């Protein structure tokens, strides 16, 4: 089981702040592909992954990163300063 957290407009499109999923994904990209295949709301949220950032166990990561042993995956838009 992996905890998945959604922030900002990702949360709004999916309609959930977090969920637990069983996955066979090897990388973050594989996980995204599984989520996109679930329902249209996931497909909409992950339509453009270049507009997203990902953190694995609270550390910024890449979509090609392996998720073996990861307990938490967070998806969020890029942060801006100001």
N, C-alpha and C positions, 0 to 999 in steps of 0.2 A: 504494500500500500504506500502510495506517495501522496502527500498533501500538496495541493495546487492552490496557489493564492493568485487572485486577479485584482488589479488595481486600476483606478481611473476609468477611462472609456472601455477598457477590456472588461472590467467588472460590469459596466453598464450594458454592454452588448450581450454578455453571457447571462447576466441576471443573478450571478452568485459572487460573493466575496471570496469563497474558498470551497473546496471539495476534496474528497479522498478518492483516488482512482487506483484500480488494479491495472497494471500495464505490462506489456511485453516489450516496450520500447527500449532501444539500446542508447539512443541519443535524444537530446531535447527535440531535434527536428522530427524524429520518429514519434515522440509523444504528441507533438503538434499535429502531425498527420493523423494519428489516432483520434485526437479531440475533434479535428475538423470533420472527420467522417461521421461523428456522432449525430450532429444536428446542424441546421442552418445557422443557428446563433453562434456556434463555435466557428463555423466556416467564415462567418462575417468578422468575428473578432480576430481571427488569425489569417485573414486574407492577404495582408501585407506584413510579413514578419520583419521587413526592414524598418517598419515603424514601431517595433517592439524591442524591449530589452528583457533579458532573463537573468534570474539569480538562482543559483543552486545552493541550498543551505545558507542563504543570506550572503553569498559571494557572487559578484557579477561574473557572468559566464557567456559562452557562445552557444549558438543553436546546434553546433556539431559536437558539443561536449557530451561525454558519456554520463548516463544517469544511474549507473549501478551504485548501490549503497546510498544514494541521495534520499533524504527524508522529505525535503521541501523544495518545490519549484515555484518561483514567483514570476509572473508576467506583468510588465508595466511599460508605459510609454517612456521615451527618453526624458530625463529630468532636465529642466532648464534652470539656470541661475537667475538671480534678479533682485 
